Amino acid sequence: MGDIEIARSITLKPIEEVAKKVGIEKEELEGYGKYKAKLSKELENRIASNQNGKLVLVTAINPTPLGEGKTTISIGLADGLSYIGKKAMLALREPSLGPVFGIKGGATGGGYAQVAPMEDINLHFTGDIHAITSANNLLSALIDNHIYFGNELGFEKVVWRRCVDLNDRQLREIECGLSGEKNVIPRRDGFDISVASEIMAVLCLSSDIEDLKKRIGNIVVGYNKKEEPIYAKDLKAEGSLAVLLKDAIKPNLVQTLEHTPALIHGGPFANIAHGCNSVRATKMALKLADYVVTEAGFGADLGAEKFVDIKCRKAGIKPDAVVIVATLKALKYHGGVEKEDIKKENLEALHLGIHNLLKHVDNLKVGFGLNVIVAINKYVDDSQKEISLLQQKLEEKGIELSLVEAWEHGGKGAEDLARKVVELSNKETKVHYAYELEDSIKTKIEKIAKNIYGAQGVEYSKEAEEEIAKIDNLGFNNFPVCMAKTQYSFSDDPKNLICDKPFTIHVKEIRLKTGAEFIVVLTGKIFTMPGLPKVPASENIDIDKNGEVIGIF
């Protein structure tokens, strides 16, 4: 059976029953049908004094284009913790429609390690991303409307971009205002994918509705002739945008196929934005459960770095244990094997590809001071010789390993990982950041590039140099940096998988995000609006005569 058929073969519990597992009362839920609900502010207030549970971060090696099952392992681990009698919850991101209809398909796990209802979560869910899209584009409309009626604020340059939650490369750069109407001024604009919008980042980092309004008001939307910033609050935009986001800011409760409670909320892109679910959902989960499993998008060089340096620093939290997910196929891929051959046994390529895993482990253990275990997302056709080689190499380095079969067996298939994570999370951990906020912008970038990626240096475009100087002059240089880089390599070249020769990180653009309170650093050929592949996943998605969605995987 495929993922969607497996999900439908399981009878879900009413969301009120799932909520009771972690002490949530029915009146503290705002229902969206039988199996979805938002958590109320009243619940948040009631549990505020509860002791925090343990936080487990799931990250990964640099993935292959189809991913390595990080979400599947996260869900399997949460079910595994429940299976061994622990009070566990998940705190995950919401899927974006772009990847669902693009190359990756759905993002709700796989096999018997899924969150449900999977079609709803992968598509419109509770409307959060649509609300973010509307808020983003309302701000765009207010900017151009202000310019139309006289431009009192003196916009010389607009830096705020429109967004849509689809992969549409045609919209990366556009000309707008071409109607020829009096006072309509044509200008260049562009679209980002909604999950790369600063509104998404702001929502995920906000503690409550007042913090959300303040952050929205602080967004820089343009500059006047004197190069002075113009803020969203100058347009009196923060109230109306917050109204559109009043429900989207509330975390969503669903369940796994084994009925473990799961908060799925917020979805910033990991190779463009900071790649973590909302601070609010994570903090609420920590007050409700003894063990909370969360994840950071893509490889640890992107997701885990930003999880620690941005989310943990801002939220005042830290992971008690970190799981690094890998597959034998991906390790061979990083050893130089072509995608069509990664299922074949190849000990030499595996031996070479293990360097990618070891670099991530070293970054997390030594660089960040975290407790780490490696989880192999095991496939039924994995070679025992390859597994033995990997076990040997990790044992030589003193690195704990767990073989996980959650896709096939659910929580029982992650029992070994769950027990090892419980033991690991009881060890002391003292988080080190990759840089200090007082460091210069270039120092922050270079510490990440050299210490996390292993680059020999950083080169900056003229435009990036100018933007850094502008940010310095405006006094926002104490923000953390949010690296936008390919997820496939430690370098900024997606084809440089082995990274066995010295490489340089190329910074092409810097974007100041004063609402999110970080600085986006675009490297290589990264885009904030992805494109569709030659054969997009949308070609296999359909609805049958009974109204059942098919083809989401």
C-alpha positions in Angstrom: 0.0 0.0 0.0 1.1 3.6 -0.6 1.2 6.2 2.1 -2.3 7.6 1.4 -3.8 4.1 1.4 -2.1 3.2 4.7 -3.3 6.4 6.3 -6.9 5.6 5.3 -6.6 2.1 6.6 -6.3 3.5 10.2 -9.3 4.6 12.2 -8.5 8.0 13.6 -9.7 9.1 17.1 -11.8 12.2 17.6 -9.4 15.1 18.3 -10.9 15.5 21.8 -9.6 12.0 22.8 -6.2 12.7 21.4 -6.0 16.0 23.3 -6.9 14.2 26.6 -3.6 12.2 26.4 -1.7 15.4 27.2 -4.3 17.0 29.5 -6.1 19.3 27.1 -9.8 19.8 27.9 -12.4 19.9 25.2 -13.3 23.5 25.8 -9.7 24.5 25.2 -9.9 23.3 21.6 -11.3 25.2 18.6 -12.4 22.4 16.3 -11.9 22.2 12.5 -14.0 19.0 11.9 -13.5 15.7 13.7 -9.7 15.4 13.5 -8.2 18.9 13.6 -8.3 21.7 16.2 -6.5 24.8 17.1 -5.3 25.4 20.7 -6.8 28.3 22.6 -5.1 31.2 24.4 -6.8 29.9 27.6 -4.9 26.7 27.4 -1.7 28.5 26.9 -2.3 30.6 30.0 -3.3 27.6 32.1 -0.2 25.6 31.3 2.3 28.5 31.5 3.6 27.4 34.9 4.1 23.7 34.0 7.6 22.3 34.0 9.1 21.9 30.5 9.6 18.4 29.1 12.6 17.2 27.1 13.2 18.7 23.6 14.4 16.3 20.9 15.6 17.8 17.6 15.6 15.7 14.5 17.9 16.8 11.7 19.7 15.1 8.8 22.7 14.8 6.5 22.5 16.8 3.3 19.6 15.1 1.5 19.1 13.7 -1.9 16.3 15.5 -4.0 13.6 13.3 -2.6 14.7 13.7 1.1 15.8 11.1 3.6 12.7 10.6 5.7 13.4 13.1 8.5 9.7 13.6 9.1 9.0 9.9 9.0 11.7 9.4 11.7 10.3 12.3 13.7 6.8 10.8 13.7 8.2 7.3 14.3 10.3 8.5 17.3 7.3 10.2 18.9 5.2 7.0 18.4 8.2 5.0 19.7 8.3 7.1 22.9 4.6 6.6 23.3 5.2 2.9 22.7 7.6 2.6 25.6 5.2 4.4 27.9 6.4 8.0 27.7 4.1 11.1 27.4 5.2 12.4 24.0 4.2 15.0 21.5 5.3 16.2 18.0 5.9 19.8 17.0 6.3 20.0 13.2 6.0 22.4 10.4 3.0 22.7 8.0 3.6 21.5 4.4 3.8 24.1 1.6 1.7 23.5 -1.5 4.8 24.2 -3.6 6.7 21.0 -2.8 3.4 19.0 -2.6 2.7 19.7 -6.3 6.5 19.9 -7.1 9.2 17.3 -6.6 8.9 16.2 -3.0 5.2 15.5 -2.7 3.6 15.5 0.8 5.3 16.2 4.1 3.4 14.2 6.6 5.7 11.2 7.0 5.4 7.8 5.3 4.2 4.3 5.8 3.0 3.6 9.3 4.8 6.8 10.6 2.4 9.5 9.5 0.4 12.4 10.8 -3.2 12.5 9.8 -5.5 13.5 8.2 -2.7 13.5 5.6 -4.6 15.0 2.7 -5.9 17.9 4.7 -2.5 18.6 6.3 -0.8 18.5 2.9 -3.4 20.7 1.2 -5.4 23.6 2.8 -5.2 22.3 6.4 -6.7 25.0 8.6 -5.9 27.8 6.2 -2.8 29.2 8.0 -0.6 29.5 4.9 -3.5 31.1 2.9 -3.8 33.7 5.7 -0.1 34.4 5.6 -0.3 34.8 1.8 -3.3 37.2 2.1 -1.5 39.3 4.8 1.6 39.5 2.7 -0.2 40.6 -0.4 -2.4 43.1 1.6 0.8 44.8 2.6 1.9 44.9 -1.1 -1.5 46.4 -2.0 -1.2 49.1 0.7 2.3 50.1 -0.5 1.2 50.6 -4.1 -2.0 52.3 -3.0 -0.1 54.7 -0.9 2.2 55.5 -3.9 -0.9 56.0 -6.1 -2.4 58.6 -3.8 0.6 60.8 -3.7 3.4 58.9 -2.0 3.5 61.0 1.2 6.1 58.7 2.7 8.4 59.3 -0.3 8.9 55.7 -1.5 12.0 55.7 -3.7 12.5 52.0 -3.6 10.1 49.2 -2.6 11.7 46.1 -1.1 8.5 44.2 -0.1 7.6 41.4 -2.5 4.4 39.6 -3.2 4.0 35.9 -2.6 2.0 32.8 -3.6 2.2 29.3 -2.1 3.2 27.5 -5.3 6.4 26.9 -7.2 6.2 29.3 -10.1 9.5 30.5 -11.5 7.8 32.8 -14.0 7.0 35.1 -11.1 10.5 35.5 -9.7 10.8 38.9 -11.3 7.9 40.8 -12.8 6.8 44.3 -14.1 3.7 45.5 -12.4 1.5 48.6 -12.7 1.2 48.4 -16.5 -2.5 49.4 -16.8 -1.6 52.9 -18.1 -4.0 54.5 -15.6 -3.2 58.0 -14.3 -1.0 57.9 -11.1 -0.3 54.1 -11.5 3.5 53.9 -11.6 5.0 50.9 -13.3 7.8 49.2 -11.3 9.7 46.0 -11.0 8.5 43.5 -8.4 8.7 39.8 -7.7 7.0 36.9 -5.9 8.5 34.7 -3.2 6.9 31.4 -2.2 4.6 32.1 0.8 6.7 30.0 3.2 9.7 32.3 2.4 7.6 35.4 3.3 8.7 37.5 6.2 5.1 37.2 7.5 5.6 33.5 7.9 8.9 34.0 9.8 7.2 36.7 12.0 4.3 34.4 12.8 6.6 31.5 13.7 8.7 33.7 16.0 5.9 35.7 17.7 5.0 34.9 21.3 1.4 36.3 21.1 -0.8 38.6 19.0 0.7 41.8 20.5 4.2 40.6 19.6 2.9 39.7 16.2 1.6 43.2 15.6 4.8 44.8 16.8 6.9 42.6 14.5 4.6 43.3 11.5 4.9 47.1 12.2 8.7 46.8 12.3 9.0 45.3 8.8 11.0 47.5 6.4 9.0 47.7 3.2 11.0 50.3 1.3 13.4 53.3 1.4 13.0 57.0 0.6 15.5 59.2 -1.3 17.6 59.7 1.8 18.0 55.8 2.1 15.9 56.0 5.3 13.7 52.9 5.9 9.9 53.0 5.6 8.1 50.6 7.9 4.8 48.8 7.7 3.7 50.7 10.7 4.2 54.0 8.7 1.3 52.6 6.5 -0.8 51.8 9.6 -0.8 48.2 8.3 -0.1 46.1 11.4 -3.7 46.0 12.7 -5.3 44.8 9.5 -2.6 42.2 8.9 -2.9 40.9 12.4 -6.6 40.5 11.9 -6.0 38.2 8.9 -3.6 36.2 11.1 -5.6 36.1 14.3 -6.4 32.4 13.9 -3.3 31.4 12.0 -1.2 32.3 15.1 -2.9 29.5 17.1 -1.2 26.1 16.9 -2.9 23.2 15.2 -3.5 19.8 16.9 -3.7 16.6 14.9 -2.5 13.0 15.6 -0.2 10.3 14.3 -1.6 7.0 13.0 -0.9 5.7 16.5 -2.8 8.6 18.0 0.2 10.5 19.5 -0.7 14.2 19.7 1.0 16.4 17.1 1.2 20.2 16.9 1.7 21.2 13.3 2.1 24.9 13.0 4.1 27.3 10.8 6.3 26.4 7.8 9.2 28.6 7.0 11.4 27.2 4.2 14.6 25.8 5.5 17.0 26.7 2.7 15.6 30.2 2.5 14.0 31.1 5.9 14.8 29.5 9.3 13.1 26.2 8.7 11.4 25.5 12.1 7.8 25.2 13.3 6.5 28.0 15.5 8.1 29.0 18.8 4.6 29.1 20.3 3.7 25.5 19.3 7.1 24.2 20.6 6.7 25.9 23.9 3.2 24.7 24.4 4.2 21.2 23.6 7.0 21.4 26.1 4.5 22.4 28.8 2.1 19.5 27.8 4.4 16.5 27.3 7.5 14.9 28.9 9.2 14.5 25.5 8.7 16.7 22.5 10.0 15.7 19.1 10.6 18.5 16.6 12.6 18.9 13.4 14.6 21.4 11.5 14.4 21.4 7.7 16.9 19.9 5.3 20.5 19.1 6.4 21.9 20.1 9.8 24.1 22.7 8.1 20.9 24.7 7.4 18.1 23.6 9.6 19.9 22.6 12.8 22.2 25.7 12.6 19.3 28.0 12.3 17.3 26.1 14.9 20.1 26.8 17.4 21.3 30.2 16.4 17.9 31.8 15.6 15.0 29.8 17.2 16.6 28.6 20.4 18.4 31.8 21.0 15.2 33.9 20.6 12.9 31.4 22.4 15.3 30.6 25.3 15.1 26.9 24.7 17.7 24.2 23.9 17.5 20.6 22.6 18.3 17.9 25.1 19.1 15.4 22.4 19.7 15.6 18.6 18.9 12.8 16.1 20.7 12.9 12.7 18.8 11.0 10.1 20.6 9.3 7.2 20.0 6.6 4.6 22.5 4.3 3.0 21.3 5.6 -0.4 22.1 9.2 0.5 25.5 8.3 2.0 26.4 6.6 -1.3 25.0 9.6 -3.2 27.5 11.8 -1.3 30.2 9.2 -2.2 29.7 10.0 -5.9 27.1 7.4 -7.0 24.6 8.6 -9.5 20.9 8.7 -8.4 19.9 5.8 -10.6 22.5 3.6 -8.9 22.2 4.4 -5.2 20.2 1.3 -4.5 23.1 -0.9 -5.6 25.6 -2.2 -3.0 28.7 0.0 -3.1 31.0 -0.2 -0.1 33.6 2.2 -1.6 31.0 4.9 -2.2 29.5 4.4 1.2 32.9 4.7 2.8 33.5 8.0 1.0 30.0 9.3 1.7 30.2 8.8 5.4 32.3 12.0 5.6 29.1 14.0 5.1 27.5 12.4 8.1 30.6 12.7 10.3 30.9 16.4 9.5 27.4 17.0 10.6 28.0 15.0 13.8 31.1 17.0 14.6 29.3 20.3 14.0 26.5 19.3 16.4 28.7 17.6 19.1 31.7 19.8 19.1 30.5 23.0 17.5 27.2 23.3 19.3 27.9 21.1 22.3 24.8 18.8 21.8 24.0 15.2 22.6 23.8 13.3 19.3 22.7 10.0 18.0 22.5 8.8 14.3 19.3 7.2 13.1 19.4 5.2 9.9 16.1 5.3 8.1 16.3 1.6 7.1 14.9 0.2 3.8 14.0 -3.4 3.4 16.5 -3.8 0.6 19.4 -2.2 2.4 22.6 -4.3 2.2 23.8 -5.9 5.5 27.4 -5.4 4.4 26.8 -1.7 4.1 25.0 -1.5 7.5 27.9 -3.3 9.1 30.5 -0.9 7.5 28.5 2.1 8.8 28.2 0.6 12.3 31.9 0.0 12.4 32.8 3.5 11.3 30.5 5.1 13.8 31.7 2.8 16.6 35.3 3.9 15.9 34.2 7.5 16.4 32.2 6.7 19.5 28.9 7.7 17.8 25.6 6.0 18.9 23.6 4.4 16.1 20.0 3.2 15.8 18.4 1.4 12.8 14.9 2.6 12.5 12.0 0.8 10.7 9.2 3.2 11.5 7.9 3.3 7.9 7.2 -0.4 8.1 6.4 -0.9 11.8 5.4 2.5 13.2 6.4 3.2 16.8 7.6 -0.4 17.4 10.1 0.1 14.6 11.5 3.1 16.5 11.6 1.5 19.9 15.4 1.2 20.0 15.8 4.9 19.0 13.2 5.9 21.6 15.0 4.2 24.4 18.4 5.6 23.4 17.0 9.1 23.0 15.6 8.9 26.6 19.0 7.9 27.9 20.8 10.5 25.8 18.4 13.3 26.8 19.3 12.8 30.5 22.9 13.8 29.8 24.1 17.4 30.5 24.2 19.7 27.5 25.5 23.3 27.2 24.7 24.9 23.9 27.3 26.9 22.1 26.2 29.2 19.3 28.0 29.4 16.0 28.6 33.2 16.5 27.8 36.0 18.9 25.2 38.6 18.1 27.8 41.3 18.7 29.9 39.9 15.9 29.9 41.9 12.6 27.6 40.7 9.9 30.6 39.4 7.9 32.1 37.7 10.9 28.8 35.8 11.5 28.6 34.7 7.9 32.2 33.6 7.8 32.0 31.7 11.1 29.1 29.7 9.7 30.8 29.3 6.3 34.2 28.1 7.7 33.2 26.3 10.9 29.8 24.7 9.8 30.2 24.3 6.1 34.0 23.8 6.0 34.5 26.6 3.4 37.9 28.2 2.9 36.4 31.7 2.7 33.5 33.9 1.6 33.2 36.2 -1.5 30.6 39.0 -1.6 29.0 40.6 -4.6 29.1 44.4 -4.8 25.3 44.5 -4.0 25.8 42.4 -0.9 28.7 44.7 0.3 26.5 47.7 -0.2 23.6 46.1 1.7 25.8 45.1 4.6 27.1 48.7 4.8 23.5 50.0 4.8 22.4 47.6 7.6 25.5 48.7 9.6 24.4 52.3 9.2 20.8 51.6 10.3 22.1 49.8 13.4 20.5 46.4 12.7 23.9 44.5 12.6 23.2 42.7 15.9 20.6 40.5 14.3 21.4 36.8 13.7 22.0 35.8 10.1 19.7 33.4 8.2 21.7 31.6 5.5 19.9 30.8 2.2 21.9 28.0 0.5 21.4 24.8 -1.4 20.3 22.0 0.8 22.2 19.3 -1.2 25.8 20.3 -0.3 27.9 21.9 2.4 29.0 24.3 -0.4 26.7 26.6 -2.3 27.0 24.4 -5.4 24.3 21.6 -5.4 26.5 19.4 -7.6 29.5 19.6 -5.3 28.4 16.7 -3.1 31.8 15.3 -1.9 33.3 18.7 -1.1 36.8 17.2 -1.0 38.5 20.3 -2.5 38.6 23.8 -1.1 35.5 25.8 -1.8 34.2 29.3 -1.3 30.8 30.5 -0.3 29.5 33.2 -2.7 27.1 35.8 -1.1 25.1 37.3 -3.9 22.4 39.3 -1.9 21.6 40.4 1.6 18.0 41.0 2.8 17.1 42.8 6.0 14.1 41.3 7.9 13.4 43.7 10.7 10.1 42.1 11.7 11.6 38.6 11.9 14.7 40.2 13.4 17.3 38.4 11.2 19.3 39.1 8.1 18.9 36.7 5.2 22.1 35.9 3.3 21.4 34.5 -0.2 24.3 32.4 -1.6 25.1 30.7 -4.8 22.1 30.4 -7.2 19.4 30.1 -4.5 16.0 31.4 -5.3 13.2 32.6 -3.0 10.7 31.2 -5.5 11.3 27.6 -6.5 10.4 26.1 -9.9 8.6 22.9 -10.8 10.6 19.9 -12.1 10.1 18.6 -15.6 7.6 16.0 -14.3 5.9 17.6 -11.3 4.1 15.6 -8.6 0.9 17.4 -9.6 0.6 15.1 -12.6 -0.1 12.1 -10.3 -2.5 13.9 -8.0 -6.2 13.5 -8.7 -9.6 13.0 -7.2 -11.8 9.9 -7.9 -15.5 9.6 -8.4 -16.0 9.1 -4.6 -14.3 12.4 -3.8 -11.2 10.7 -2.5 -7.8 12.4 -3.2 -5.2 10.1 -4.8 -1.6 10.5 -5.7 -0.2 12.4 -2.7 2.9 10.6 -1.4 
